[in-house]
């Protein structure tokens, strides 16, 4: 058994977790909306067409903010198509996913869904095929109280009160050649700042996120952030980051190490943003919105899975089936987000239902939890508080992470990867620890010295572990992978000892004795 020593001191903090750190993402993509959150006629659907079996799982998952309507979809989207009487809404070709969008679910339905779920809405504007005028009109429709053509149009549609949406994204992945209306950094920076200016004229209370790189592996990475922020620094509060992890190389040890690249990504973007501030001699700090992150294989690289012939409505595309090792890497990504809570103040798990999602459904049938559901639900419900700066002494291993989307398909060296990856959260009630044991063959005994908390007692110990790392949850076996009680946890004085199974994700909760 491996040994690891940890020091957790109440006085050494990273920062407070913002409520928005525990967000998710709904896009008009495949069955995320239609057959996912929205399915009129389903046996659990309410009068709005919202599936209540999905709603129950969403409430259990406990996301706090929801990004909508894209994603790639937004860069060709006209928001006007999705409001007003459903029978008059036009069906459109969706260039992003080569599908047909019926527009029977739109902005107002999304706002109502968020209210029912108790989730803050985050809206993205189209800066691929549209610009400042349309951005101003969209926020006027949503947030202006009344007395103008667009605000009164909203009222005539049945939403008397303004939606009051505070968080807005200035486009999506505008650096990507796959994006409808992709732009250079200068082109995007200019349209972003002009759109931001108009949007703030309509509603000065909003917060705005500018697009960073759509991946750390983009050839323009770094220079893109610098240029875009040079344009938009004075108009925005946030810059976005996107990351998807995978095990294409079938190298589980490297896969479990890959969340450490998220740490590097975050720290590099922080450095770039602060360099832009330094050139201005500004004390303003741009916060990070990690508004797309997950494990994603592009459905095991079947490029035809992007769509189906004939421009179908809501085809079953990008429906990843997650296994045990995916849940472990996903848990490592959760730890990376928590451990940068000082600057990553918002994040959106991509996506919520069916499409690369923690929740799966059968159209007309059941809904169930995928393996990745569990780490997110645990951090969202029990990871809110003050993130502590832990000191971890752990054996390490060397590996290299291969991502075929990276430059020249080259592997990224990852030397000295600690077997133990850890986050610690302090609240008035006690301490929560989230631990990933990346050793594939040996359990790990974690000895943690807990200083400054007073006397603590163990209130909950749950682990996610299975000897078959390829095991999945299915409609027929929805609980094949689920947390189980962890044995062998003890507290003596200020020392916590826990034996973490090989290849496991663990949550430990400690309360005041």
C-alpha positions as CSV (number, residue, x, y, z in Angstrom):
1,X,0.0,0.0,0.0
2,X,1.3,3.5,-0.9
3,X,1.5,6.2,1.8
4,X,0.7,9.8,1.3
5,X,1.1,12.7,3.8
6,X,-1.2,15.7,3.7
7,X,-1.3,18.9,5.6
8,X,-4.6,20.8,5.7
9,X,-4.5,24.1,7.7
10,X,-7.5,26.3,8.2
11,X,-5.3,29.4,7.8
12,X,-3.9,28.6,4.4
13,X,-6.6,29.4,1.9
14,X,-7.0,29.6,-1.9
15,X,-10.3,31.4,-2.1
16,X,-14.0,31.1,-1.8
17,X,-15.9,29.0,-4.2
18,X,-18.3,31.2,-6.2
19,X,-21.8,29.7,-6.5
20,X,-21.4,29.8,-10.3
21,X,-18.5,27.4,-10.2
22,X,-21.0,24.5,-10.2
23,X,-22.7,25.3,-13.5
24,X,-23.7,23.2,-16.6
25,X,-24.6,23.7,-20.2
26,X,-27.7,23.2,-22.4
27,X,-27.2,23.5,-26.2
28,X,-29.6,22.9,-29.1
29,X,-27.5,19.8,-30.1
30,X,-28.9,16.3,-30.6
31,X,-31.2,15.2,-27.8
32,X,-30.0,17.7,-25.1
33,X,-33.2,19.8,-25.4
34,X,-35.7,17.7,-27.4
35,X,-36.0,14.3,-25.7
36,X,-33.8,15.6,-22.9
37,X,-35.1,18.4,-20.7
38,X,-38.1,19.0,-23.0
39,X,-40.4,16.4,-24.2
40,X,-44.1,17.2,-24.4
41,X,-46.2,14.1,-24.2
42,X,-43.7,12.2,-22.0
43,X,-45.4,10.5,-19.1
44,X,-43.5,12.8,-16.6
45,X,-43.8,16.0,-18.6
46,X,-45.6,18.9,-17.0
47,X,-47.8,21.5,-18.8
48,X,-44.7,23.2,-20.2
49,X,-43.3,20.0,-21.7
50,X,-40.5,19.8,-19.1
51,X,-39.6,16.2,-18.2
52,X,-39.9,15.9,-14.4
53,X,-37.8,12.7,-14.2
54,X,-35.0,14.7,-15.7
55,X,-35.8,17.7,-13.5
56,X,-35.5,15.4,-10.4
57,X,-32.0,14.3,-11.5
58,X,-31.0,17.9,-12.3
59,X,-32.0,18.9,-8.7
60,X,-29.9,16.1,-7.4
61,X,-27.0,17.1,-9.5
62,X,-27.4,20.6,-8.2
63,X,-26.0,22.9,-10.9
64,X,-26.2,26.6,-10.1
65,X,-26.0,28.3,-13.4
66,X,-26.9,27.1,-16.9
67,X,-25.3,28.2,-20.2
68,X,-27.6,28.4,-23.3
69,X,-28.2,28.1,-26.3
70,X,-24.7,27.2,-27.3
71,X,-22.0,26.3,-28.0
72,X,-21.5,26.1,-31.7
73,X,-25.2,26.3,-32.3
74,X,-25.3,30.0,-31.2
75,X,-23.1,31.2,-34.0
76,X,-25.8,30.7,-36.5
77,X,-28.8,31.3,-34.2
78,X,-31.4,34.0,-34.5
79,X,-33.0,34.4,-31.1
80,X,-36.1,35.8,-32.6
81,X,-36.9,32.4,-34.1
82,X,-37.4,30.9,-30.7
83,X,-39.9,33.3,-29.2
84,X,-43.6,34.0,-29.8
85,X,-46.4,31.5,-30.6
86,X,-44.9,28.1,-31.3
87,X,-47.1,27.5,-34.3
88,X,-45.5,30.5,-36.1
89,X,-41.8,29.7,-35.2
90,X,-39.7,28.8,-38.2
91,X,-37.7,25.6,-38.6
92,X,-34.1,26.4,-39.6
93,X,-31.1,24.4,-40.8
94,X,-28.5,24.3,-38.0
95,X,-25.1,24.7,-39.6
96,X,-23.3,23.7,-36.4
97,X,-24.7,20.2,-36.1
98,X,-26.2,19.7,-39.6
99,X,-29.6,19.2,-38.2
100,X,-33.0,20.9,-38.4
101,X,-33.9,23.2,-35.5
102,X,-37.7,23.4,-35.0
103,X,-37.4,26.3,-32.5
104,X,-40.3,24.9,-30.3
105,X,-38.0,25.5,-27.3
106,X,-36.4,29.0,-27.0
107,X,-35.3,31.7,-24.6
108,X,-38.6,32.1,-22.7
109,X,-39.0,28.4,-22.2
110,X,-35.3,28.2,-21.0
111,X,-35.9,31.0,-18.5
112,X,-39.0,29.2,-17.2
113,X,-37.1,25.9,-16.9
114,X,-34.3,27.6,-15.0
115,X,-36.8,29.1,-12.6
116,X,-38.4,25.7,-12.0
117,X,-35.0,24.2,-11.4
118,X,-33.7,27.1,-9.2
119,X,-30.8,27.8,-11.5
120,X,-29.4,31.1,-12.7
121,X,-29.5,31.5,-16.5
122,X,-26.4,32.3,-18.6
123,X,-27.1,33.4,-22.1
124,X,-24.8,33.5,-25.1
125,X,-25.1,36.0,-28.1
126,X,-24.4,35.2,-31.7
127,X,-21.2,36.9,-32.8
128,X,-20.6,34.6,-35.7
129,X,-23.3,35.8,-38.2
130,X,-24.6,38.8,-36.2
131,X,-23.2,41.7,-34.2
132,X,-23.8,44.6,-31.9
133,X,-27.3,45.6,-33.1
134,X,-28.7,42.1,-32.6
135,X,-26.9,41.7,-29.2
136,X,-28.5,45.0,-28.0
137,X,-31.9,43.8,-29.3
138,X,-31.6,40.4,-27.5
139,X,-30.8,42.0,-24.2
140,X,-33.6,44.5,-24.6
141,X,-36.1,41.8,-25.2
142,X,-34.9,39.9,-22.2
143,X,-34.1,42.5,-19.6
144,X,-35.8,45.9,-20.4
145,X,-38.9,46.3,-18.3
146,X,-41.2,47.7,-21.0
147,X,-42.2,50.7,-23.1
148,X,-40.2,49.7,-26.2
149,X,-41.0,47.5,-29.2
150,X,-38.9,44.6,-28.1
151,X,-39.6,44.6,-24.3
152,X,-43.3,45.0,-25.1
153,X,-43.0,42.1,-27.6
154,X,-41.8,39.9,-24.7
155,X,-44.7,41.0,-22.6
156,X,-47.1,40.2,-25.5
157,X,-45.5,36.7,-25.6
158,X,-46.7,36.2,-22.0
159,X,-43.6,37.2,-19.9
160,X,-44.7,40.5,-18.3
161,X,-41.6,40.8,-16.0
162,X,-38.1,41.2,-17.4
163,X,-35.9,38.1,-17.2
164,X,-33.1,40.0,-15.5
165,X,-30.3,37.8,-17.0
166,X,-27.0,39.0,-15.6
167,X,-24.4,36.7,-17.1
168,X,-23.8,37.0,-20.9
169,X,-21.3,35.3,-23.2
170,X,-19.9,37.2,-26.1
171,X,-20.1,34.5,-28.7
172,X,-18.6,31.0,-28.6
173,X,-15.2,29.6,-29.7
174,X,-14.7,32.3,-32.2
175,X,-11.1,31.1,-32.8
176,X,-12.3,27.8,-34.2
177,X,-12.4,27.2,-38.0
178,X,-15.4,24.9,-37.3
179,X,-17.4,27.9,-36.0
180,X,-19.9,29.6,-38.2
181,X,-18.4,33.0,-38.8
182,X,-15.0,32.3,-37.2
183,X,-12.8,35.3,-36.7
184,X,-9.2,36.4,-36.1
185,X,-8.4,37.7,-32.7
186,X,-8.5,41.3,-33.9
187,X,-11.8,40.8,-35.7
188,X,-13.4,39.1,-32.7
189,X,-12.0,41.6,-30.2
190,X,-13.5,44.5,-32.1
191,X,-17.0,43.0,-32.5
192,X,-16.9,41.8,-28.9
193,X,-16.1,45.2,-27.5
194,X,-18.7,47.0,-29.7
195,X,-21.4,44.4,-28.7
196,X,-20.5,44.8,-25.1
197,X,-20.8,48.5,-25.3
198,X,-24.3,48.4,-26.7
199,X,-25.4,45.7,-24.3
200,X,-24.2,47.8,-21.3
201,X,-26.1,50.8,-22.7
202,X,-29.3,48.7,-22.4
203,X,-28.5,47.1,-19.0
204,X,-25.4,48.4,-17.1
205,X,-25.8,45.7,-14.4
206,X,-24.8,42.8,-16.6
207,X,-21.6,40.8,-16.5
208,X,-19.8,39.8,-19.8
209,X,-17.5,36.9,-20.7
210,X,-15.2,37.2,-23.7
211,X,-14.1,34.1,-25.6
212,X,-10.7,32.8,-24.8
213,X,-9.1,29.9,-26.7
214,X,-11.4,27.0,-27.5
215,X,-8.6,24.7,-26.3
216,X,-5.0,24.9,-25.0
217,X,-4.0,22.9,-28.1
218,X,-5.1,25.7,-30.5
219,X,-2.2,27.1,-32.6
220,X,-3.3,30.6,-31.6
221,X,-3.5,29.9,-27.9
222,X,-2.0,32.6,-25.7
223,X,-1.7,35.2,-28.5
224,X,-5.5,35.0,-28.9
225,X,-6.2,35.7,-25.2
226,X,-3.7,38.6,-25.2
227,X,-5.1,40.2,-28.3
228,X,-8.8,39.8,-27.4
229,X,-8.2,41.2,-23.9
230,X,-6.3,44.1,-25.3
231,X,-9.5,45.1,-27.1
232,X,-12.1,44.1,-24.5
233,X,-10.4,44.4,-21.1
234,X,-12.3,47.5,-20.0
235,X,-15.7,46.1,-21.1
236,X,-15.6,42.5,-19.7
237,X,-15.4,40.8,-16.3
238,X,-14.7,37.3,-17.6
239,X,-12.7,35.3,-20.1
240,X,-13.7,31.7,-21.1
241,X,-11.8,28.5,-21.3
242,X,-12.8,25.2,-22.9
243,X,-11.2,21.7,-22.3
244,X,-12.2,18.2,-23.1
245,X,-10.2,15.2,-21.9
246,X,-10.1,11.8,-23.4
247,X,-8.4,8.4,-23.4
248,X,-7.9,7.9,-27.1
249,X,-4.5,6.4,-26.5
250,X,-6.0,3.7,-24.2
251,X,-3.4,4.7,-21.6
252,X,-5.4,4.9,-18.3
253,X,-2.5,6.3,-16.2
254,X,-2.0,9.2,-18.7
255,X,-5.7,9.7,-18.8
256,X,-6.0,10.1,-15.0
257,X,-3.0,12.6,-15.2
258,X,-4.7,14.7,-17.8
259,X,-6.6,17.0,-15.4
260,X,-3.2,18.4,-14.4
261,X,-3.2,20.0,-17.8
262,X,-6.3,21.9,-16.7
263,X,-4.2,23.4,-13.9
264,X,-1.6,24.6,-16.3
265,X,-4.3,26.0,-18.7
266,X,-5.9,28.0,-15.9
267,X,-2.6,29.3,-14.5
268,X,-1.4,30.4,-18.0
269,X,-4.7,32.2,-18.8
270,X,-4.5,34.0,-15.4
271,X,-0.9,35.1,-16.2
272,X,-2.0,36.4,-19.6
273,X,-5.0,38.3,-18.2
274,X,-2.9,39.8,-15.5
275,X,-0.2,40.8,-18.0
276,X,-2.8,42.8,-19.9
277,X,-3.8,44.4,-16.6
278,X,-0.2,45.2,-15.8
279,X,0.3,47.0,-19.1
280,X,-2.6,49.2,-18.1
281,X,-1.3,49.6,-14.6
282,X,-4.8,48.4,-13.7
283,X,-5.9,46.7,-10.4
284,X,-8.8,45.1,-12.2
285,X,-8.7,41.3,-12.4
286,X,-10.4,39.3,-15.1
287,X,-12.0,36.2,-13.7
288,X,-12.1,32.9,-15.6
289,X,-15.3,31.1,-16.8
290,X,-14.5,27.5,-17.6
291,X,-17.8,27.3,-19.5
292,X,-17.1,24.0,-21.3
293,X,-15.3,21.1,-19.7
294,X,-15.8,17.3,-19.6
295,X,-14.5,14.0,-20.8
296,X,-15.3,13.7,-24.6
297,X,-14.2,11.3,-27.2
298,X,-16.3,12.7,-30.1
299,X,-18.2,9.4,-29.5
300,X,-15.0,7.4,-30.0
301,X,-13.9,9.5,-33.1
302,X,-16.8,8.4,-35.4
303,X,-16.9,11.6,-37.4
304,X,-20.2,10.6,-38.9
305,X,-21.7,10.7,-35.5
306,X,-21.9,14.5,-35.8
307,X,-25.2,14.2,-37.6
308,X,-27.5,11.9,-39.7
309,X,-28.4,12.2,-43.4
310,X,-31.3,14.4,-44.2
311,X,-31.0,17.2,-41.7
312,X,-33.0,15.4,-38.9
313,X,-34.6,17.0,-35.9
314,X,-32.8,16.2,-32.6
315,X,-30.8,13.2,-33.8
316,X,-29.0,11.1,-31.2
317,X,-25.5,12.5,-31.7
318,X,-22.5,12.9,-29.4
319,X,-24.1,10.6,-26.8
320,X,-21.0,9.5,-24.9
321,X,-21.4,6.4,-22.7
322,X,-19.1,7.1,-19.7
323,X,-17.3,4.4,-17.8
324,X,-15.5,4.1,-14.4
325,X,-12.2,5.5,-15.6
326,X,-14.0,8.5,-17.2
327,X,-15.6,9.2,-13.8
328,X,-12.1,9.2,-12.2
329,X,-10.6,11.7,-14.7
330,X,-13.8,13.8,-14.4
331,X,-13.3,13.8,-10.6
332,X,-9.7,15.0,-11.2
333,X,-11.1,17.9,-13.3
334,X,-13.4,18.8,-10.5
335,X,-10.5,19.0,-8.1
336,X,-8.6,21.2,-10.6
337,X,-11.6,23.7,-10.7
338,X,-11.9,23.7,-6.9
339,X,-8.2,24.3,-6.4
340,X,-8.3,27.5,-8.6
341,X,-11.4,28.9,-6.9
342,X,-9.6,32.3,-6.5
343,X,-9.8,32.9,-10.2
344,X,-12.1,30.3,-11.7
345,X,-15.4,31.8,-10.5
346,X,-17.7,30.2,-13.0
347,X,-17.8,26.9,-14.8
348,X,-20.2,25.0,-17.0
349,X,-20.1,21.2,-17.3
350,X,-20.8,20.4,-21.0
351,X,-23.5,19.2,-21.3
352,X,-26.4,18.4,-19.0
353,X,-28.5,15.7,-20.7
354,X,-27.8,13.0,-23.4
355,X,-25.0,15.0,-25.2
356,X,-21.7,14.3,-23.4
357,X,-23.8,14.4,-20.3
358,X,-24.1,13.1,-16.7
359,X,-27.8,12.4,-17.3
360,X,-29.1,10.1,-20.0
361,X,-32.6,9.5,-21.2
362,X,-34.6,7.3,-23.6
363,X,-37.0,9.5,-25.6
364,X,-40.4,8.4,-24.3
365,X,-38.7,6.3,-21.6
366,X,-36.5,6.4,-18.5
367,X,-33.8,8.7,-17.3
368,X,-30.6,7.6,-15.4
369,X,-27.3,8.8,-14.0
370,X,-24.0,8.2,-15.9
371,X,-20.8,7.5,-14.0
372,X,-19.7,11.2,-14.2
373,X,-22.9,12.3,-12.4
374,X,-21.5,11.3,-9.0
375,X,-18.3,13.5,-8.6
376,X,-20.2,16.6,-9.9
377,X,-23.1,16.0,-7.5
378,X,-20.8,15.6,-4.6
379,X,-18.7,18.7,-5.2
380,X,-21.8,20.8,-6.0
381,X,-23.6,19.7,-2.9
382,X,-20.6,19.6,-0.5
383,X,-17.8,21.6,-2.2
384,X,-19.0,25.1,-1.5
385,X,-17.0,27.1,0.9
386,X,-13.4,28.1,1.4
387,X,-10.9,26.1,-0.6
388,X,-7.8,25.4,1.4
389,X,-4.2,25.2,0.1
390,X,-3.2,21.6,0.9
391,X,0.3,20.3,1.0
392,X,0.5,16.8,-0.5
393,X,3.5,14.5,-0.2
394,X,2.8,11.6,-2.6
395,X,4.8,9.2,-4.7
396,X,4.7,10.2,-8.4
397,X,4.8,8.7,-11.8
398,X,5.9,9.9,-15.3
399,X,3.6,9.7,-18.3
400,X,2.6,11.5,-21.5
401,X,-0.9,12.5,-22.5
402,X,-1.9,12.0,-26.1
403,X,-4.6,14.0,-27.6
404,X,-5.2,13.6,-31.4
405,X,-6.6,17.1,-31.5
406,X,-3.3,18.5,-30.3
407,X,-0.5,20.1,-32.4
408,X,1.1,17.4,-34.7
409,X,-0.7,14.7,-32.7
410,X,2.1,14.8,-30.2
411,X,2.0,13.5,-26.7
412,X,2.4,16.0,-23.9
413,X,4.9,15.0,-21.3
414,X,3.6,14.9,-17.7
415,X,6.5,14.2,-15.4
416,X,6.1,13.7,-11.6
417,X,2.4,13.2,-11.5
418,X,1.3,12.7,-7.8
419,X,-0.7,9.6,-7.3
420,X,-2.9,11.6,-4.9
421,X,-4.8,14.6,-6.2
422,X,-6.8,16.4,-3.5
423,X,-9.0,19.4,-2.7
424,X,-10.2,20.5,0.7
425,X,-13.1,22.7,1.4
426,X,-13.9,24.4,4.8
427,X,-17.3,25.6,5.9
428,X,-18.9,26.5,9.2
429,X,-20.1,22.9,9.5
430,X,-16.7,21.3,9.0
431,X,-14.3,20.1,6.2
432,X,-14.9,18.2,3.0
433,X,-12.1,16.4,1.2
434,X,-12.2,15.2,-2.4
435,X,-9.5,12.7,-3.3
436,X,-8.4,10.9,-6.5
437,X,-6.1,7.9,-6.1
438,X,-4.5,7.6,-9.5
439,X,-2.6,4.4,-8.7
440,X,-4.2,1.7,-10.8
441,X,-3.0,-1.3,-8.8
442,X,-2.4,-0.2,-5.2
443,X,-4.6,1.3,-2.5
444,X,-3.2,4.5,-0.9
445,X,-3.2,5.3,2.8
446,X,-3.7,9.1,3.2
447,X,-2.6,10.5,6.5
448,X,-3.9,14.1,6.8
449,X,-2.9,16.5,9.6
450,X,-5.9,18.8,10.1
451,X,-4.8,22.1,11.8
452,X,-7.0,24.9,13.2
453,X,-10.4,23.2,13.0
454,X,-10.9,22.0,16.6
455,X,-12.1,18.5,17.2
456,X,-13.6,16.8,14.2
457,X,-15.6,13.7,13.6
458,X,-16.3,11.7,10.4
459,X,-19.8,12.3,9.1
460,X,-19.6,10.7,5.7
461,X,-17.1,8.6,3.7
462,X,-18.1,7.6,0.1
463,X,-15.9,6.2,-2.6
464,X,-16.4,5.6,-6.3
465,X,-14.5,2.4,-7.2
466,X,-14.9,-0.6,-9.4
467,X,-12.3,-3.3,-10.4
468,X,-13.6,-3.0,-14.0
469,X,-12.6,0.5,-15.2
470,X,-14.6,0.0,-18.4
471,X,-17.9,-0.6,-16.5
472,X,-20.8,1.7,-17.3
473,X,-24.2,2.6,-16.1
474,X,-27.0,1.7,-18.5
475,X,-30.8,1.9,-18.6
476,X,-31.0,-1.7,-17.5
477,X,-28.3,-1.3,-14.8
478,X,-28.4,2.4,-13.9
479,X,-26.6,1.9,-10.6
480,X,-23.7,-0.3,-11.8
481,X,-21.3,2.5,-10.8
482,X,-22.4,4.4,-7.7
483,X,-20.7,5.7,-4.5
484,X,-20.4,3.1,-1.7
485,X,-19.4,3.6,2.0
486,X,-15.6,3.7,2.5
487,X,-14.3,1.6,5.3
488,X,-11.0,2.1,7.1
489,X,-11.4,5.8,7.9
490,X,-10.4,7.1,11.3
491,X,-9.6,10.3,13.2
492,X,-7.3,10.4,16.2
493,X,-6.7,13.8,17.5
494,X,-5.9,16.0,14.5
495,X,-4.9,13.1,12.2
496,X,-7.2,11.7,9.7
497,X,-6.3,8.3,8.2
498,X,-8.1,6.9,5.1
499,X,-7.3,4.0,2.9
500,X,-8.3,4.9,-0.6
501,X,-8.8,2.0,-3.0
502,X,-6.8,1.7,-6.2
503,X,-8.2,3.8,-9.0
504,X,-10.8,5.6,-6.9
505,X,-12.6,8.9,-6.3
506,X,-13.4,9.5,-2.6
507,X,-15.4,12.1,-0.7
508,X,-14.8,12.5,3.0
509,X,-16.9,14.9,5.1
510,X,-15.9,15.9,8.6
511,X,-18.1,17.7,11.1
512,X,-17.5,19.4,14.4
513,X,-17.3,16.8,17.2
